[in-house]
Amino acid sequence: MQTKNTINISVIIPVYQDKDGLIDTINALIAQDFPQDRYEIIIADNNSKDSTKQVATEFQEKYPGLIKVIHQDQIQSSYATRNAGVKIARGEICCFIDADMTANRDYLKRIYIYFSQNDVDYLGCNIRINGTHKTLVEKFNHLFAFPMKKYLEENHFAVTACLSVKRSIFETVGLFDCRLESGGDQEFGHRVWKAGLKQLYCHDIVLYHPPRTSVLSLLKKELRKTRGKIQMAHFYPARYQHHIESFFRISSYKPPRLSTVKKRGHEKGIDLSNIECFLLSFLHGFIICVRFFELIKQKYILRSRCLKLQGTCSSIKQDQKLNIYFIVFHPNFNNYRMRLIYSLKEHYTKILLVSTNHKGGNDQGITIPGIYHNPLGILNKIGLGRVEIVLNKYIYFPSPRIRYIKAAQKKLAKIIQRDIDQGCRVCVINSLPHHDLGLVGLYLKKRFPSVKWIVDWRDLWSYDDNYFKSVAPVYRNKLIYLEREIFDNCDLNVTTNNYAKEVLVTKYNVPSNNIVSIEHAFSREDIECQSDSTADSKYQPGATINVGFLGGLSKPPRVSGIKVLNVIKSVKMSGIDVVLNVYGDSIPEIRAIINKSFSDVAVLHGRRSHRESLKKVACSDFLLLALEDLPNCHIVNPAKLPHYLMLGKPILAMVPEKSFVANVIRETNTGFVIPPDENAAKKIASILSKYKESGIYLKINEDVVERYSWTRISQKWIDTISGICFD
């Protein structure tokens, strides 16, 4: 971990109007017996109105190479202030300590050694209360404050006052949720735990916290914690609804037994009389009972102030409602990416699905009436389908969906006007294709400039010949102009990878700061089996080698079904017993060709549910990806790719060598990159021959694979949406 000129530890101190506490903390950190060129101290001030800023600046001037000062004035939130510190931190380890706490001289040395010698990502330290325990309140502090070991072992979090983490975990799970007044440390810890990162508690690394000196200070702390629990249940109902339920359980208000208080006192070295045990138990019960009254108060505020949470970042812009309109054409959510984005509804006031109808399960959405059917459809019914296709190209621009688009524009304009009148923030998300749905967002953005508009380019429009040539030649210049309008008017362009982002920058002159790359994701909840750290496959003598393919086999020009079938047939003709199992739709022409000429090498299993298809394809010996060597294919991120990574089976990636997919396969070490040329069959045959002889062993890079998990990608979406809507 140690290298020359490397900052090993960044100590982040959030502070708000506590100059005396800040002085004590800084003096303790300056006196550390850890080399000062290997750690930095970041003082993050949260808009203090007293002389705290001046004190911080004086320390920075006195220790310019050691201390940095930043000012986080936009949001009144300790978590937002910690986030600001994290963003400029250079250390491999981030240590959080509150301004008013102190530490032993060997604190940083112990932290560094512990991370060096242990497999740990997230470390909670011991907190002891300073001072004597003469008064009842001081004794209460010593007995009941900061049960860190219990927090970590039972609830999977440590309070931020004693938390040390690898800086890299913020890239994995995201930053603290600054919408929470309290409980952000718990919510962050749970994300770390759910991501499978290692959490430990170290009793021997000690920090010191000053005691609270009055019953009023204890009550204020409990009220703040209660508001935090209510906010957590509001923003994450699926995870923290039990917080609200606990307020209505009588057992939650039960004070500790006198024997329990006596035992705790003995463990802390405090000799308590019976009357003191009674008073401490009564005080504990009284403080807990205050929770219920705060719950009633906050619930009233939630109802009467448009979900404006009292105390939650009092100056933060998130105190407004955020209504998100997610515009699609079909509501059945065949697209996995759209389905995952829609699942973020628990994080916002609401996400409304805008579509033609809501069969198949949207419980809260906007239906665009189905009266806008294409009258030319009668041609298909009388056997003139090709005539219908040609006429559609010339009559409707950019497609026959324009009838739905016009209706959606009209209906959404009325709804969004009402939202704005009620003081709500509005965000519109288009996930393209269908690219023409971008017209809805374009219309709404022009009519309501305050609306935030995000365009998710799963595929670029004119850059893909498949889409571009589907438009009548007479309309192609108009399409390019329309695409330019979308680029120029949307608040943010989202691409599925950095290769596509580079194309937007270089070919379409879209500013790079107006583009974010958010990859496709997998969710381990979709399948019981999870990838091992190795792709270890052994051949069973006499068995047929099963190659699995997820999705439609023929999507010209990017995926040539005929070419894939010919490659597999050539492999079989070389003497290897192999069969391609396709789980997904295929066009009638491909089905007919397989039945006629490739029935011995390919089996079409038809459309199944997403989870069922994953379970079936997971039983394959190999997984197949196929893309032609075309300019657009170099930037394609197939939706099936993260699922393949999750399954842990060796991947046969018949893709261009210089492409996003090839780069992912190499980074994750999950398979083989095979150029889609005339030698593809020979190379696949060679791989399968090796498999028959000695098996296939690949050491998967799990850290890279985890980048594509929904745990991580969802946080990217949350940060992106919040960053655009609350900038």
N, C-alpha and C positions, 0 to 999 in steps of 0.2 A: 504493500500500500504506500510505503514511503518512497518518494523520489525527490530529487533535488528541486528546490523552488516550487514545491507542491504545497498548496494549502490543504492540510488534512481535515481541519475542523472549522466550521463556521458556527459561531455562537450567535443566535438571533434573540434579541431582547425587545419585545413589544412594550411600549410604555405610553401611558396617558396620565399626565399631570401628577407625577410622582418623582420629583427631583431628588428627594432624600433617599428613596428606595433605589433609584437609578445609581446614585453615587455609591451606595453600599455594594450593589451588584458589580459595577464596573471595577471597583477597587479589588474585589475578590477575584475577578477574572484576570486583571492585570498581574496579580501576584502569583499566577499559576506557575508551577515548575515544568511546564511544557514549553518548548522553544517558540518564541513569539513570531518567528518567521514561518511557522507551520499552522498557525490558526489566526482567525480574524474575528472581530467582534462587530456585529451589525446592530446598531441601535435604530429601531423602527418606531418613529414617533407617530402617534395617531391623533394629530391635530391638537396638541396640548395648548392651552391658553395661558398657562403660567410660565415660569422660567425654566421648565423642563427642556425645551428646545435649546435654550442658551447653554444649559449645563452640558447637554449632549454635544453641542458644537465645540465647547471648550475642550472636552475630552478628545474630540476628533483632531483639533488643532495641536493638542499636546502629544497625541500618539497617532500621527498621520498614516503610518504603515500598518497599524493594528486595528484602528477603529474607523468604521464608516457610519455615517448618519444618513438615513433616508426619511422622507416625510410622506406619510400616507394620509392625505387629507380628504379624499373623495368619499370614503366610507367609514363611518364610526363603528369599527368592528375590530376586535383583537385578532380574529382569524384573517381578515383582509390584511391587517398589518403584518402578521406572520408570513402570509403569502408574498407580500412585497419584499420581505427579507429573503425568502427562498429564491425569488427570481434573480437576485443579484449575488447570491451565495456562490462561492467558488470551492468550498470545501467538499471533500468526498462524504463527510458526515455533517449533518445539520443538528446542532444541539439547541433546544429551546429552553429558555429560563426566563422567569418573570422578573420585572424590575421591582425589587424589594427582597429578592432571595439571594442567598450567599452559598458559597461552596468551599470545600477544603482545597488546599493548594494542589493536591494531586487529582483533582476532579477530571480535568481534560486528559491527563496521562492515563488514568484508569479507563476512560471512555475509549481512547485510541487503542489501548491494549486489548480491551474486551472485544472490540470489533475486529481486531487483527487476528485474535486467537479463536474466535467463535463464528459459527455460521449463523449470523443474525442480520436482519434488515431493520428491525424496529425494537428499540430498547427502552424500557421503563426503569427509572431509577428510584431509589428510596427517598422519601421526603420526611424530614423530622421538623417538629415545631420548635422554634427558638424560645429562649427565655424560661422563666420559672412557670410553675403551675400553682400560683397562690390563689387566684380568684376562681370562681366557679366556671366562668367563661373560658379561662385559660385551660382549666382541666378538661372541659368539654372538647376544646381543640385537640388536646393531646390524645384523647380517647377515640374520637370519631373522625378526625380529618385524614384524608389521603391513605386509604387502605390499598396501596398500589398493587401489592401482590394479588389481592382478590380481584381488583379491576382487570389485571392482565390475564390471570388464569381462568377466570369465570366469564368475563365480559369482553375480553380481547381488545383492550385499549389501555392507554396510559394518559394521564392528564398532561397537557402540553407544558406545564411548568417543569416537568422532569423528563421530557421526551427527547430521545436522540434517535435519528434515523439516517439511513443512507440516502443521499440526495437523489439517487436514481429512482427511488420508489415513487417520487412525485411524478416522474415521467410515466410510471406504470399505472398509478391509481388516481392521479390528479392532486390538486391542492386542497386546502381546507375549504369547507363550505362557508363563505362569509355571510350568508343569509342568517346564520344561527347566532343568537346572542350567547348561548351556552350549549354544550353538548357537541360542538364541532370536533373536539378531540375524540369523542366516542364514535361519531359517524365516520371520521377518517380512519380510526383504528379498525372499524368493522370492514371498511373497503380493503385495507391492507390484509386483514385476516382472510377475507373471501378470495383475494387474489393468490392465496397460498404462500405468502411471504412469511418469513420466520420472525416471530415475536418472542422476546424473552424479558425477564425481570431480573435485575441485579440488586440484591439487598445491600451490597457492600459499597456501591457508589451512592453517596449521600449528598442531598441538597437540603438547605435549611430555609424554612418559611416562617415569617413572623406570625405570632398568634393574633387572632381577632380578639378585640378587647371589650366588646359590648354585645349584649343580646341583639341590639339593633343591627349590628354588622352581620351576625349570624343569620338574622331574618332576611336581610337584603341578599345574601348569598343564596339562600334557599329559594327566594322568589325568582332570582335570575336563573337558577337551575330549572325551576318549574317552567318558566317561559321557554327555555331551551327545549325541554321535553315536548311541550305543546307544538313548538315550531318544527321539531323533528318529525312528529306525527303528521303535521300538515304537509311538509315537503316530501316525506317518505312514508306514506301511509302503509305500504305493504311491509315495511321493515319495523316501523315504530308505533303502530297503532296501539300496541300493548301498553305504551306509556299512558295513554288516555284511560285505557281500561283499568290500569292499576290505581288510578285516582278514585275509582268507585268500588274498590275492594276494602272492606273494613280492616282486613289484616294488614293493609299498607299503613295504617295509622296506629298500629299497636306499638307502644313504647317498649324499649328493651327491658328485660327482667333485671331486677336488682342484682341477682347473682352474676348476670352477664356483664353488667357495669363493673362490679367488683373484680371480676376476672380480667377485664380489659385494663383496669387500673393496675392490677398486679403485674400484667405483662409489660406495662409501660413504666413500671417502677414508681407508681403513685399510690400512696396509702390513702384509701377512702373510707370515711365513716359511713355508717348506715344512712344517716340523714343526707350526706352528700350523694350517695348512690341514688336515693329517692329523688333528690332535686335534679340530678343529671338526667335521670330517666324521664322525669316530668318535662324538663326542658327539651329533650329530644322529641318527645311526643308532641309538645306544643309547636315546635318548629315544623314538624311534618304536617300537622293539621293545617298550617297556613297554606300548604300546597293547594288544598281544595278550593279555598277562597280565591286564590290566584287563577286557578283553572276557570272558575265561573267568570271572573273578570276578563280573562283573555278570550274566552269563548264569546263573550258579549262584544268585545272589540272586533273579533274576526267577523262577526255577523254585521256589525253596524258600520264598519269602516272598510268595506270591500277587501277583506282579508289583509288589511294593513296590520302587521304584527307590531304591537307596542314593544319598544326596546330593541327590535331587530334592526341593527345597523341604522340608527335613527335618521341618518341623512342619506342612507343608501337608496338608489333609484329602484331597487327591487321591491319597495314597499307598494308598488302599483301592481295591479293584475297584469298578467301577460297571457293573452289569448293567441294560440298558435293555430293557423289554418294550414293543414297538410293536404295539398291538392293532388288527387290521383284521378284516374279514369274508372278503372274497375276497383271495386271495394274488397275483392276476395284476397288481396295481399299475397299473390303468388310471389311477389318480389320480396325476398328475405330482408334486404336492406331497409326497405320502407317499413316492414313490420317491426324491426328492431327500433327504428327511430320513433315510431308511434308508441312504443312501450315506454318512452321517456315521459309519458303524460303525468306520472306521479311527481315529477320534479317541477311542474309548472301549474298555473291555475287550471288550464285545460289545453288539450290538443284536440282539435276537431278535424275529423276526416271528411273531406269534401269529395263526393263521388256521385256516380249515377244512381246508385241505390245502396242499401245496407243489408242486403241478404248476406249471411255468412258472418255476421257478428260484429258490427260496430255499434257499441251501446250508446255512443254520444257522437253525433256527426251531423253533417248537413247534406241532405239529399237534393241533387239536381234532378228534377222530374224527368221521367223516361219518355216524354212525348216527342223528343227531338230525334226520332229515328230517321235514317237515311231512306228517302223514297226510292232511290235507285236500287235498293236491296231486292226489289221485285225482279230485277234482271237475273240475279243469281238464282232465284227460285225457279225461273223458267229455263235455266241452263245456259244463261249468257253471263256467267261470272267474269270472264275476261273482259267483256265489254263494260261491265260495271267498274272494274278496276281502272280501266283507261279513262272513263268518264269522270270518276271520282278525282283523278289526278288533275283534270283540267277545270272542273267545276268548283272544287273546294280547295282553298289555300289556307294553311299548309296541308290540311287533310280533312276528311269528312268529320273529324271531331270538332271542327269549328262550330258546329251547331251546339254541342255541349259547352264549348268554351264561352260562347256568347251568353248562354243561360247562366253559367257559373259566375261570369263577370257581373251580371245584373243582380243576381241574388246576393253575392258576397259584398257588393258595394253597400247595400242597405244594412247588412249585418255589421260590417266594419264601421260604418258611420255611427251606428248606435254604440259600438264599443268605445269609439273615440269620444263621443259625447259623455259617456260614463266615466271617462278618465282612464280607460284601459290602454295598455300598450298592445300593439298588434304585430305579429310576425307571420309572414307567409312563406311556406317552404314548397318549392317545386322540386321533385325528384325526377330527372329526365334520363331516358325517354319515358313517356311520350314527350318529345321535345315541344310539340305545339302547345302543351299545357303551360309552357312559359308565357304564353300570351295572357293568361289569367293574372299571373304575377305582375307582368309589365303594365297591364291596364290599372291594376290596383295601386301600384307604386306611383304611377303618374297622377292618379286621382287623389291619392292620400300620401303625400311625400313623407309623412311621419312613420308610415308603415315600414317595418324592416323586412327586406325580401332576400331570402337565401335560395340560390339555385344550386342544386346538387347534380352535377354533370356525371352521371354514371357512364355515359358515353357522350363524346363530343358530337356535334351535329354535322356541320359541313365537312369536318375532317374525316368522317366515315362515309365511304362511297355507298355503303349499303343504305344509309339514310338519305344521303344527298341525291342519289340517282332515283330514289323513289318519288321525288318531286318532279313534276313536269318541267321540261327545259325552259319553258316560258316563265316559270316562277323562280328559277334558281337564284338569279340576282336579287330578287325580292327576299328570298330566304336568307341570303348572306347579310342583307341589310337588317333584317329582323333579328338575326343572331347577334349582330353588332349592337343593336339596341338593348338586348338582354344583358350583354356583357357590361355595357356602359351604365345601365340603370339599376342593376341589382346591387345590394349592399355587400354581398359576399358570394363568391364562386367557390363551390366545394368540388374537388376532384377526388378520385379514388386512389391516386398515387402521385408521387413527385414527378414521374415521367409525363403524366398528363398535365400537371401544373406547368412544367417547362414548355410544353406546346402552347398553352394559353399565353405564356409570357412572350415567347419568341415569334410565334406565328400570328397570334391575334392581338398582341400588344396590350394584354390585360396587365395592370400593375400587380406585381408579386404580392404586395401587401393587401390586395383584394382577393387573394386566393388562399384557401386552406386545403390541405390534403387529409382526407379521412378515409382510411381503408375500409374494405368490407370486413366483416367480423364473423366469428363463430361463437356459439354459446354451448358450453358443455352440458347445459340442461337438455339439449336436444337429443342426447344419446347417453346411454348408461356407461358404455365403455369409453375410456379416455386414453389419449396417447401415452405411451410409455416414453422414457427418455431415449429409447432406441427403436429403430425400425428393424426388427430382427425377424426375418422370415425364413423358414426352412421348408424345403420341397419334400412332399410325401411321394415316394416312388410310385409311378403309375398314375398319379393324379393329373387331372387337367389343370393347367394354370389359368386362373380366373383373373381377368383384367376388368376392373369396374370403371364405368363412365357415368357421371351424374349430370343430368340435363339433356337438352336436345342435341342429337348427334349432328345435325346439319343446320348450320346458320351461316350460309354463304354471305359474303366471300371469306369471312374470318375463319369459319370452321367448315372444312370440306368433308362431309360424311363419306363420300365415295373414296377420297384419299385415305381416310382412316381405315375404312374397311379393306382396301387393297393392301395397306401396310400390315394389318393383322393377318390377312390371308397369306401374304408372302412369308410372314414369320411361321405360320402353320406349315406352309409348303417346305420350309427349311428343316422340318422334322420335329418341331416343338408343338406339343398338343396344347393349344391355347384357345380361349374363347373370350369374346368381348361381351360383357353384360351391360346393357344400356338401361339406366333407370331414369326415364323422363320421356317427354313427348318427342316424336320424330315426324317429319312431314310425310304425307302419303307416298310420295315418290321413293323416299328412302325405305319405307316399310316394304314397298313392292320390290325394290332392288334386293333387299336382304332376303326376302322370301324366295326370290328367283335364283340369286347367284351367291349369297353369302350366308345361307342358313346354317352352314357347318362351322362358321367362325363368329357369328354374332347372334345374340338373343335380345329382343326388345321386350322389356318388362312393363312398359307403359307408364303412365302417370300414377304416382302414389303421393301420399302426404310427405311433407319434407322429412319428418322424423322417421317415417317408415323407409323412405329411400336411403337415408343415412345408415340405418341399421342394416339394410341389405348390402349396400356398397361396402360397408365396413368389413364384410365377410370375404371380400376379394383379396387376392394375393398382391395385386398391384392396382394403382389408380392411374387413370389416363387423363392427361390434359392435352388439348390440341388447338393450335393457332397457326394460321398461315403466316408466311414471312411478308407481311404487308406493313406499310407505315403505321396505320392505325393499330395493328396488332401489337406493336411494340409498347403501346401505352395502355393496353387493355388489362384490367384487373378482373378476371372472371369471378363471379360470386361464389363459385364452388371452391375456389382456391383455399380460403381459410378453413373450410370444412375438411378438405383433404389434409391440411396441416394438423388439424385436431385429431384425425383418425389414426395418424401415426403409421400408415402403410406406405411402402415405397412408391413414389410418384414417378411415372413415366411422362415427362413434360416435353411433348413434341411441339416446341415453340421456338421462335427466333432467339438466337444466343444473346443478342443485345436487346433484351426486353425486360419489363418489370417482372413478369412471371419467372423468367430465368434467374433474375437476381434474387428473388425470394427463395426459390428452390436451393440456390447455392448458399444463401445466408443461413437458412434453417437446416441445411443438410438433410432434407427430407426425400431426396430422390435424384433423378438423372435428367439432365437437359439434353434433348436430342433435336438437332436442327431439322425442320420439316422439309428435307430435301430428298433426293433419290436414294440416299444411303440410310434413311431413317429405319427401314425394315431390318437392315443388317445390324444396326446398332442395338435395336430392341432385341433382336434374336440373340445377340451376344450377351446382353444383360440377362435374358431369361435362361440362357445356357449356363451362365455362371450360377444363377439361382438354383438350377437343377443339380449342379455339381456340388456346391458348397453352401448354398443359402445366401441371403443378402443381409448384411449387417451395416446399419447406418447410425452413427451417433448424432441424434437430433439435438439441435441447439434450442432447448426449451425456452430460454429467455427471449429469443427472437420470435418463436412461435407464439408466445404469450402476448406479443404486441398486437396480435390479431384477435385477441379474445374480446368479447363484448364488455367484460369488466373494464378493460382499458379504453376501447373505442367509444363506449357510452360516455365516459368522462370527457373525451374529446368533443363529442356532440354537445354535452352540457356546457362545457367551457366556451364552445363556439357560439351557441345560441345566446348564452348569457352575455358574452362579450359584445355581440352585435346589438342586442336589445337593451343592455344596461350600460352602454359605453358613456 
